[in-house]
Amino acid sequence: MREAVSVSQLNKYIKEMFAYDNILKNVIVKGEVSNFKESRENYYFSLKDDQSNIQCIIFTNYSGACVDLTNVSDGAQITVYGKVAVYERGGSYAIYVNKIENSGLGEYFIKLEKLKKKLLELGMFDESYKKEIPKYSMNIGVVTAENGAAIRDIYKTIKDKNPYANVILYPSLVQGDNAYKTIVDGIMELDKLGLDVIIVGRGGGSIEDLYCFNDERVAYAIFNASTPIISAVGHEINDSISDLVADRRVATPTAAGELATFSYSEFESDLENYRLNLDEIIAGKLERLNEGLENRKRQIMALAPKAKVERYKDNLKHVSDRLKTVMDSKIIDLRHNLEKYIEMLKSRDVLNKLGKGLAYITDAKGRKIKSIKDTKVGNVILSRLKDGIIESKVTKIKK
């Protein structure tokens, strides 16, 4: 029976076999780039065809490396030159690339760009069709894998912010040939429940893992849903179709949970502030209403009949007082004038003359008769003497 070897011994043996194989020392391989990324000035990607893929590594400081990375990105069709070697510690192998020739875009990316152009022309990416994510969502649907990290991150984020929110999961596949169908079914079923918002996505992955989120049928399911939808595919390098059609897109499931709900503690604080502001508004309104009521009372009192009578009485008394003042002033003036006339008469000694037998003769209306021409037979005349008046009737006139 052979003796067992350690893992490191086996990996070392495999590495030496790769090193002595002349074919593996100098390989030329063509395929499509997937998951291209840079780390610490080195580059990593997968080279794939319809049935398989192999990891590729470009070490910037690798001796003899002359690699043109122009137009090398996900979907590019390229030919790589290098050697296949084993990474002993990890037990993995890869092509260590020293040259690249670019052959254009891969077939999948060409199809994807055609689909994007088609949906763009149909208006499915237009902002005008995108629905607002409700600010106070309480019922949240999620379409993702039942046991994946995405649902754990979403659930924890939502419950941390709002422990009263309801999270309803529709378990779906998130990769593979049949994944698109479960995602479409999940969106359609949750859309029937009248939820506030639906999250669709997964926790990142390779380009191949995200194929189902670039499916045209998933795009139509998102676009036709009545419920606002957040896409959380978790892949920032390229926009997936679901990202472009969804009402909002976020980079991670955690960000989707943040966007989908609200902080209940902040909500309570906002309510208290609204209540205080409302109390101030109501108090101010009541104060203004009371002021207006008092003004109306004063206006009514001013227009009331009793008030008018009182004002008229006051005005009448004022007029009466003024009239009395004027009359008193007039009487005083008349008395003063009479006294002046009496003094004038005295000064002319009329009364003394009347005392000596003379008379002051007038007609019945008090007009002075100075000549026989001032009266005629039958008229009444008045003769004013010192001690009285004699009324006579003219019976005869002589010249």
Secondary structure as UniProt FT lines:
FT   HELIX           7..20
FT   HELIX           22..25
FT   STRAND          27..39
FT   TURN            40..41
FT   STRAND          42..48
FT   STRAND          53..58
FT   TURN            60..61
FT   TURN            63..64
FT   TURN            70..71
FT   TURN            74..75
FT   STRAND          76..87
FT   TURN            88..91
FT   STRAND          92..105
FT   HELIX           107..121
FT   TURN            122..125
FT   HELIX           127..129
FT   TURN            135..136
FT   STRAND          139..144
FT   TURN            146..147
FT   HELIX           149..161
FT   TURN            163..164
FT   STRAND          166..171
FT   TURN            177..178
FT   HELIX           179..191
FT   TURN            192..194
FT   STRAND          197..201
FT   TURN            207..210
FT   HELIX           211..214
FT   HELIX           216..224
FT   STRAND          229..232
FT   HELIX           241..245
FT   STRAND          248..249
FT   HELIX           253..260
FT   HELIX           264..303
FT   HELIX           305..348
FT   HELIX           350..355
FT   TURN            356..357
FT   STRAND          360..363
FT   TURN            364..365
FT   HELIX           372..374
FT   TURN            377..378
FT   STRAND          380..384
FT   STRAND          389..393
//
